[in-house]
């Protein structure tokens, strides 16, 4: 049987041509200078170019791509023979055909072990693209629905606590501005934005008599109020958000020195998102009216975070927040201060 196998392996070049022509994926073989030595029938179909017009041509005579003649050309990326590269590319052929392909390139060795050339396999990616587009549309619908649910929750909280109507919206705006200045990705900003929009969700468990009390509150009442981050966490913890929304809300009253609540977390134990949310919450709360005091304004709010920078509040976040308000013209009431659009 071994003899039979060896004899089968020693077939003529014509037999190998027929075998490779039977492969459904397009294949070409080039030498180390990218001259095409072979192509199968499937590649001719994919590219729309007859094999007779391909043999002997350089790859850049066939494809029209911005990668050609550049350092980013995949064919220049192989440091050794035997390595493989897979990439998703949509090149234009010189004959005008536009073909989305998944390309697998394998370098093969010459007699000395150096790169002798390349075997390139081209898989029609049209079906993959359609599936990807469908998944993206589904993802966008889910995101919109999630945003609508978050907004409904935010509105419910503000109905419960009319004195702070608009508080979560203004905190969200400042969080988004700070995160943008800190270089957060669009995706990460969305997670922080959603956390900020419902950061006071736990207040639904606070009695109205305490929540809207116009005068001083007792230690017992304060203890009840300080449970609201934990309450929000318990409500949200089992929802599989793609961001740490529940934990961010849980931590937004923690302070760097451990004096916050409810878990007395310190320093890097506190998520960066929660540190941003904490500062935005403090600034908006001090600047705005509350039933137990008049509004104090942004000057007093900035004085609070500056005086406790590095002690209670993250220094870099304080610096950015201060710069946004003092130098960049940020305010809570302007409807459009800066455009935040998905890249």
KEKENU-379150 format. One record per atom (N, C-alpha, C): residue in three letters; x, y, z. Coordinates in steps of 0.05 Angstrom, whole numbers, plus 5000, padded with zeros to 4 digits. Each point is the difference from the previous one (the first is absolute). Layout:
N
AlaXYZ ...
! end
This chain:
343
Unk501749765000 Unk498350245000 Unk501750255000 Unk502349995015 Unk501850235001 Unk501150054972 Unk500649794985 Unk501150034973 Unk497950144982 Unk497549915003 Unk497950124984 Unk499650305007 Unk500350075026 Unk499750285008 Unk502350174988 Unk502449895001 Unk502250154989 Unk499750044970 Unk499049804986 Unk499750024971 Unk497850214994 Unk498050025017 Unk497950204996 Unk501150285004 Unk501950035019 Unk501150265005 Unk501850094977 Unk501049824985 Unk501850064978 Unk498550044974 Unk497650125001 Unk498550044976 Unk501250224982 Unk499150024975 Unk501150194981 Unk498950285007 Unk501350214990 Unk499050275004 Unk497250044990 Unk499349864979 Unk497350034989 Unk497949895020 Unk500749785014 Unk498249905020 Unk499650205023 Unk502250125008 Unk499850205022 Unk498450254991 Unk500250074974 Unk498450214990 Unk497049945002 Unk499349754994 Unk497249935002 Unk499149995029 Unk501749915018 Unk499349995029 Unk499550295010 Unk501950184994 Unk499750275010 Unk497750154987 Unk499449934975 Unk497650114987 Unk497449925013 Unk500149775014 Unk497649905013 Unk499550145027 Unk502050155010 Unk499750155025 Unk498250244996 Unk498050035018 Unk498150224997 Unk501150275005 Unk502150025017 Unk501250265005 Unk502050064978 Unk500350264994 Unk502050094981 Unk502849965011 Unk501949924983 Unk502849965008 Unk501950114979 Unk502050145010 Unk502250084982 Unk502649945015 Unk502149944984 Unk502749965011 Unk501850204987 Unk501550155016 Unk501950194989 Unk502849935009 Unk502150104985 Unk502749975010 Unk500550225021 Unk502550015009 Unk500650195022 Unk499850294990 Unk500150044973 Unk499750274989 Unk497250074992 Unk498149835009 Unk497150044996 Unk499149964972 Unk501649854984 Unk499149934973 Unk498349755002 Unk497750004986 Unk498049785002 Unk501049774983 Unk500349775014 Unk500949754987 Unk497749824993 Unk497850025016 Unk497849824996 Unk497450135011 Unk497849944988 Unk497450075011 Unk498049784993 Unk498149945017 Unk498049804994 Unk497550124987 Unk498249844993 Unk497650094985 Unk498350185018 Unk499849935026 Unk498350165018 Unk501050285002 Unk502650045000 Unk501150285001 Unk499250154975 Unk500249874977 Unk499250134975 Unk497150095001 Unk498349835012 Unk497150075003 Unk499750245019 Unk501349985023 Unk499850225020 Unk501050274989 Unk502249994986 Unk501350254990 Unk498850094974 Unk498849814985 Unk499150074973 Unk502250024980 Unk502349885005 Unk502350024982 Unk500849714993 Unk500449954974 Unk500849734991 Unk502849955010 Unk500549745006 Unk502649925011 Unk502350074980 Unk499549984974 Unk502150064981 Unk500950295002 Unk498250185010 Unk500750285003 Unk501150065027 Unk500349805017 Unk501150045027 Unk502949895003 Unk500549774987 Unk502749885004 Unk502150194990 Unk502150045016 Unk502250174993 Unk499750295009 Unk497550075008 Unk499550285009 Unk500850035029 Unk500750245008 Unk500450065028 Unk497350045013 Unk499849965027 Unk497450025013 Unk498950284997 Unk501850214999 Unk498950274998 Unk499150064971 Unk500649824981 Unk498950034974 Unk497149904999 Unk499249845020 Unk497349895001 Unk498250165019 Unk501150075023 Unk498450145021 Unk500650305000 Unk498150155006 Unk500350295003 Unk499350075029 Unk502050035017 Unk499550045028 Unk501850225011 Unk499150145020 Unk501750205013 Unk502449885015 Unk499849735004 Unk502249875014 Unk502349944981 Unk499549994974 Unk502149934981 Unk502350205002 Unk502549905000 Unk502450165001 Unk500450155026 Unk498549925020 Unk500250135027 Unk501149805020 Unk501050115023 Unk501149835021 Unk497849835013 Unk497550074995 Unk497749855012 Unk499249764982 Unk501249974977 Unk499249774983 Unk500549745015 Unk497949835003 Unk500349755015 Unk502449834991 Unk500650014974 Unk502149824990 Unk502750085009 Unk500350235012 Unk502650095011 Unk500349955030 Unk498049875012 Unk499949985029 Unk501149745011 Unk500849824982 Unk500949735010 Unk502950005006 Unk500849975025 Unk502849985007 Unk501349734994 Unk498349794997 Unk501149734996 Unk498149844984 Unk501049804985 Unk498349824985 Unk498449835019 Unk497649924991 Unk498249835016 Unk498050155016 Unk500450275002 Unk498150165015 Unk497550064983 Unk497850075014 Unk497550034986 Unk498750265009 Unk498650134982 Unk498550245006 Unk497249984989 Unk498050085016 Unk497250004991 Unk499050285003 Unk498850114979 Unk498850275003 Unk497550024982 Unk498450195008 Unk497550064986 Unk500550244982 Unk499849974974 Unk500750214982 Unk498050024978 Unk499750244989 Unk498150044978 Unk501450144978 Unk501849874985 Unk501650134979 Unk498450044975 Unk500950184984 Unk499050034973 Unk501949874980 Unk499049834983 Unk501749894979 Unk500350214978 Unk502249974985 Unk500550204979 Unk497949994978 Unk498549784998 Unk497949994980 Unk497450145010 Unk500150125024 Unk497750145010 Unk498249845019 Unk500549745003 Unk498349845017 Unk500750065030 Unk497950035016 Unk500250065028 Unk499449755016 Unk501849895015 Unk499649745012 Unk500750005030 Unk498049955017 Unk500749975029 Unk501049725005 Unk502449985011 Unk501349745004 Unk501149985028 Unk500149765010 Unk501749935023 Unk502549864989 Unk502350125004 Unk502449914987 Unk501849865021 Unk500949764993 Unk502049865017 Unk502549974984 Unk502250105011 Unk502649994986 Unk502049845016 Unk501249814987 Unk502149835013 Unk502550024984 Unk502250075014 Unk502650004987 Unk501249725000 Unk501149924976 Unk501349734999 Unk503050034995 Unk501649815010 Unk502950034999 Unk501249914973 Unk502350114994 Unk501549894978 Unk502049795010 Unk501849914984 Unk501949785008 Unk501850085023 Unk500450265003 Unk501850105021 Unk498550085026 Unk497349965000 Unk498550075023 Unk499050295001 Unk500850164980 Unk499150274998 Unk497250004987 Unk498750244999 Unk497450014988 Unk500349954970 Unk498649804990 Unk500149944971 Unk497750134985 Unk497850055014 Unk497650124988 Unk497749985019 Unk497650044988 Unk497650025017 Unk497749844987 Unk498549875017 Unk497549884992 Unk497850175011 Unk498350104983 Unk497850185009 Unk497349874994 Unk498449995021 Unk497349884997 Unk497950225004 Unk498150024981 Unk498050215000 Unk497249875004 Unk498750085022 Unk497349905006 Unk498050224996 Unk498049954984 Unk497950214996 Unk498750075026 Unk500250255008 Unk499050085026 Unk497350144999 Unk498749994977 Unk497450134997 Unk498049915021 Unk499849745004 Unk498149895019 Unk500750095028 Unk502750005006 Unk500850085027 Unk499350305004 Unk500450164979 Unk499350295003 Unk497050045005 Unk498449844987 Unk497150035004 Unk499249925029 Unk501349795010 Unk499449915027 Unk501050225020 Unk502350114994 Unk501150205018 Unk498350255000 Unk499050084977 Unk498350234998 Unk497349965015 Unk499049754998 Unk497549935014 Unk500550015031 Unk502349905008 Unk500650005029 Unk500450295010 Unk501250174983 Unk500450285008 Unk497350145003 Unk498249944981 Unk497350125002 Unk498649915025 Unk500349745006 Unk498749905025 Unk501250125024 Unk502750045000 Unk501450125023 Unk499150295003 Unk499650154978 Unk499150275002 Unk497250025012 Unk498249814991 Unk497350005011 Unk500049945030 Unk501749815009 Unk500249945028 Unk501150245016 Unk501950144988 Unk501150245014 Unk497950215003 Unk498450054979 Unk497950205001 Unk497949925021 Unk499349755001 Unk498149915020 Unk501150025028 Unk502649945003 Unk501250035026 Unk500050295009 Unk500750184981 Unk500050285006 Unk497250105008 Unk497949904986 Unk497350085007 Unk499249905027 Unk500949765008 Unk499449895026 Unk501450175022 Unk502550074995 Unk501650175019 Unk498650275003 Unk499150114978 Unk498650265001 Unk497449985016 Unk498549784996 Unk497549965015 Unk500749985030 Unk502149865007 Unk500849975028 Unk500750275012 Unk501550164984 Unk500950275009 Unk497650175005 Unk498050004981 Unk497650165004 Unk498449915024 Unk499949745006 Unk498749905023 Unk501250115026 Unk502750015001 Unk501450105023 Unk499350295005 Unk500150164978 Unk499550285003 Unk497150065007 Unk498149834992 Unk497250025009 Unk499849965030 Unk501749825010 Unk500049935028 Unk501250235017 Unk501950154988 Unk501550205015 Unk499950264983 Unk497850155000 Unk499750234982 Unk502050225005 Unk501050025025 Unk501950215006 Unk502749974985 Unk500649764992 Unk502449954985 Unk499549944971 Unk497650084990 Unk499449964972 Unk502250134982 Unk501049854982 Unk502250094983 Unk502749955010 Unk500249925026 Unk502749955012 Unk501549794985 Unk498749774995 Unk501449784987 Unk500850084971 Unk498350154987 Unk500650084972 Unk502450185000 Unk500250195019 Unk502350195001 Unk502549855009 Unk499849815018 Unk502349855008 Unk501049834976 Unk498249894985 Unk500749844977 Unk501650184980 Unk499150244996 Unk501350184981 Unk502850065008 Unk500450055026 Unk502750065010 Unk501849754999 Unk498949775007 Unk501649754998 Unk500949964971 Unk498350044982 Unk500749954972 Unk502150194990 Unk499850255009 Unk502150204993 Unk502749935011 Unk500049925026 Unk502649935013 Unk501249754986 Unk498349804996 Unk501049754988 Unk501150054972 Unk498750174985 Unk501050074973 Unk502850135002 Unk500350195019 Unk502650135003 Unk502249805010 Unk499149795014 Unk501949805009 Unk500749794979 Unk498850024977 Unk500649824978 Unk498549735001 Unk497849995014 Unk498449765000 Unk499049944972 Unk499849744993 Unk498849934975 Unk497050065000 Unk498950024976 Unk497150054998 Unk498549795016 Unk500849754997 Unk498649785013 Unk500150035030 Unk502350075011 Unk500350025029 Unk498450245010 Unk499950214985 Unk498450235007 Unk497049935003 Unk499149834982 Unk497249925002 Unk499349865026 Unk501949835009 Unk499649865025 Unk499950205023 Unk501850195001 Unk500050205021 Unk497550174998 Unk499250074976 Unk497650174997 Unk497549865011 Unk499849744995 Unk497749855010 Unk500049985031 Unk502449955010 Unk500349995030 Unk499250275012 Unk500950224989 Unk499450265010 Unk497050064999 Unk498749914979 Unk497250064995 Unk498249875021 Unk501049795014 Unk498349875020 Unk501549965026 Unk502050185005 Unk501749955024 Unk498450035026 Unk497750145000 Unk498450025024 Unk497749815001 Unk500149794984 Unk497949804999 Unk499249905028 Unk501949975017 Unk499549895027 Unk498350175017 Unk499650254992 Unk498350195016 Unk497149925000 Unk499249824982 Unk497249915000 Unk499349865026 Unk502049915015 Unk499549865026 Unk500250195024 Unk500450264995 Unk500150195022 Unk497250135004 Unk498950005024 Unk497450125004 Unk500050294991 Unk497750094989 Unk499850274990 Unk500550215022 Unk499149935024 Unk500350195022 Unk502950075006 Unk501749804995 Unk502950055003 Unk501250124975 Unk499249904977 Unk501150084974 Unk499650304995 Unk497650105008 Unk499350284995 Unk499950175025 Unk501349915021 Unk500050155025 Unk501450274997 Unk498750225007 Unk501250264996 Unk502150085021 Unk499949875023 Unk501850085021 Unk502349795004 Unk501550025022 Unk502249825006 Unk498949715003 Unk501749814993 Unk499249725003 Unk501549875023 Unk498849805012 Unk501249865023 Unk502049804991 Unk501649895019 Unk501949794993 Unk498649764989 Unk497749935011 Unk498549774990 Unk499150054972 Unk499050244994 Unk499250064973 Unk502450004980 Unk502250105009 Unk502450004984 Unk500849714993 Unk499849825019 Unk500749724995 Unk498249884979 Unk497550085000 Unk498149904980 Unk500850104972 Unk500650264999 Unk500850134975 Unk502549864989 Unk501949945018 Unk502549894991 Unk499849714990 Unk497749895002 Unk499649734989 Unk499350004970 Unk499550244989 Unk499050004972 Unk501949894979 Unk502750035003 Unk501749874981 Unk499849695000 Unk499849895025 Unk499749715002 Unk497349904989 Unk497950165005 Unk497449934989 Unk500049994970 Unk501350204987 Unk500250014971 Unk501649764990 Unk502149935014 Unk501749774992 Unk498349745001 Unk498549975021 Unk498449765002 Unk497949984978 Unk499050224991 Unk498150004978 Unk501349934973 Unk502550104997 Unk501349984973 Unk502049784997 Unk500949885022 Unk502349824999 Unk499649764981 Unk497649904997 Unk499649764983 Unk499450064971 Unk500050264993 Unk499650084972 Unk502749994986 Unk500249854978 Unk502549964986 Unk500650244981 Unk500650235012 Unk500950234984 Unk502849954990 Unk500750114976 Unk502749984990 Unk502050195014 Unk499050145020 Unk501750195015 Unk499549955031 Unk501850095017 Unk499649965029 Unk498150205012 Unk497650014990 Unk498150215009 Unk499249965029 Unk499349765008 Unk499249955028 Unk502250075019 Unk502549924994 Unk502250055018 Unk500850305001 Unk499850134977 Unk500550294999 Unk498150155018 Unk497549934999 Unk497950145017 Unk500549935029 Unk500749755005 Unk500549915028 Unk502350165012 Unk501950094984 Unk502450135010 Unk499950314999 Unk497950124990 Unk500250284994 Unk500050195024 Unk499649895024 Unk500350165025 Unk502549915015 Unk501749834989 Unk502549945013 Unk502050224996 Unk502050035017 Unk502050214999 Unk502849885002 Unk501950134988 Unk502749894998 Unk501249925027 Unk499450165021 Unk501249945026 Unk498449805016 Unk498049884989 Unk498449805014 Unk497850115017 Unk499550264998 Unk497950125017 Unk497249994988 Unk499849894976 Unk497449994987 Unk498349775009 Unk497849954985 Unk498249795007 Unk499049864975 Unk498949765001 Unk499449845024 Unk502249815009 Unk502249974984 Unk502049805006 Unk502750115008 Unk500350265002 Unk502550135007 Unk502449904983 Unk499549994974 Unk502149934981 Unk502150234999 Unk502549924992 Unk502150204999 Unk501449994973 Unk501150234992 Unk501850024977 Unk499149844975 Unk501849834991 Unk499549854975 Unk497849785003 Unk499149965025 Unk497749825003 Unk497550114987 Unk500150274995 Unk497650144989 Unk500450014969 Unk498149924985 Unk500150014971 Unk500450294991 Unk501450044978 Unk500450274989 Unk497350124993 Unk498249834989 Unk497350104993 Unk498650115025 Unk500349865023 Unk498750095025 Unk501350255010 Unk502650034996 Unk501450255009 Unk499150244984 Unk499549954974 Unk498950224983 Unk497250075009 Unk498349795004 Unk497250045008 Unk499950145027 Unk501849935018 Unk500050135027 Unk500450304998 Unk501950084983 Unk500650294998 Unk497750144986 Unk499049884978 Unk497750134986 Unk497650035019 Unk499549805016 Unk497850005019 Unk500350225021 Unk502450025011 Unk500650205020 Unk499750284988 Unk501250054977 Unk499950264988 Unk497250094994 Unk498449824988 Unk497350074993 Unk498350055025 Unk500449835020 Unk498450025025 Unk500650265014 Unk502550085003 Unk500750255014 Unk499050244984 Unk500349994973 Unk499250234984 Unk497050044998 Unk498449805006 Unk497150014995 Unk498550035026 Unk497450084997 Unk498250025023 Unk499449735012 Unk499750005027 Unk499149775014 Unk497950095020 Unk498149825008 Unk497950095018 Unk501050105027 Unk502449935009 Unk501050085025 Unk501950244998 Unk500550114975 Unk501750234997 Unk499750124972 Unk500750254996 Unk500050124973 Unk502349904984 Unk500050054973 Unk502249924984 Unk502550165007 Unk502349874999 Unk502550135009 Unk501750094976 Unk499549894976 Unk501450084976 Unk502549844994 Unk500950024976 Unk502349854990 Unk502650085015 Unk500250255008 Unk502550095013 Unk500349845026 Unk497949975016 Unk500149855025 Unk500649704994 Unk498849904979 Unk500449724992 Unk502949944993 Unk501250184984 Unk502849974993 Unk501850035024 Unk499350185018 Unk501650035025 Unk500149745016 Unk497749865001 Unk499849755014 Unk501949794988 Unk499849964975 Unk501749784988 Unk503050084999 Unk500650264997 Unk502850085000 Unk501249975027 Unk498550075021 Unk501149985027 Unk500449725010 Unk498649814987 Unk500349725007 Unk501249834978 Unk501350134982 Unk501349864978 Unk502249825010 Unk500049744992 Unk502049815008 Unk499449885028 Unk498050115014 Unk499349905026 Unk497349844998 Unk498050154991 Unk497449874996 Unk499649934970 Unk501050184983 Unk499449984971 Unk502549964984 Unk499749864978 Unk502249944981 Unk501150264989 Unk502650045002 Unk501350254992 Unk499750064970 Unk500449804984 Unk499850044971 Unk497250074991 Unk498049885013 Unk497350054993 Unk499250285010 Unk501050085023 Unk499550275010 Unk501150214981 Unk502549964991 Unk501350194982 Unk498450034974 Unk499149774989 Unk498550024975 Unk497350135004 Unk498649945022 Unk497550125006 Unk500250305003 Unk502150085015 Unk500450295004 Unk500650144974 Unk501749884984 Unk500750124974 Unk497650024982 Unk498349805000 Unk497650004983 Unk498250245007 Unk499750055026 Unk498250215009 Unk501250284998 Unk502650025008 Unk501350265000 Unk501150094973 Unk500949814984 Unk501350074975 Unk498549934975 Unk498549785001 Unk498649914975 Unk497150084998 Unk499050145021 Unk497350114998 Unk497849805005 Unk500649775014 Unk497949815006 Unk498150125020 Unk497449954995 Unk497950055020 Unk497849794998 Unk498449985020 Unk498049785001 Unk497650064983 Unk499450254995 Unk497550074988 Unk500150024969 Unk502350064989 Unk500250024971 Unk499349734987 Unk498150004982 Unk499149754989 Unk502249864984 Unk501550154984 Unk502149894984 Unk502650145006 Unk501649875016 Unk502650125007 Unk502249894981 Unk499849754995 Unk502049874983 Unk498749764987 Unk500849934976 Unk498849774987 Unk501549755008 Unk498549805009 Unk501149745007 Unk498849794981 Unk501349934980 Unk498949824980 Unk501749754998 Unk498749784993 Unk501449754997 Unk502050024977 Unk502549925003 Unk502050024978 Unk499349794979 
! end
